[in-house]
Amino acid sequence: MKTLTTLLTVALALVLCGCNTVRGMGQDLQKAGEKIEDAAKK
């Protein structure tokens, strides 16, 4: 039971880290898109 709890905790931590990475990448892409739009408007 202790091993199962440890594995679930580690899996949850990895999932949360993955979500932060994907969200950060999405924010970076959004900022890049805004820069491209600004350049196209000029």
Secondary structure, DSSP 4 states (H G I P E B T S, - for coil): -HHHHHHHHHHHHHHHHHHHHHHHHHHHHHHHHHHHHHHHH-
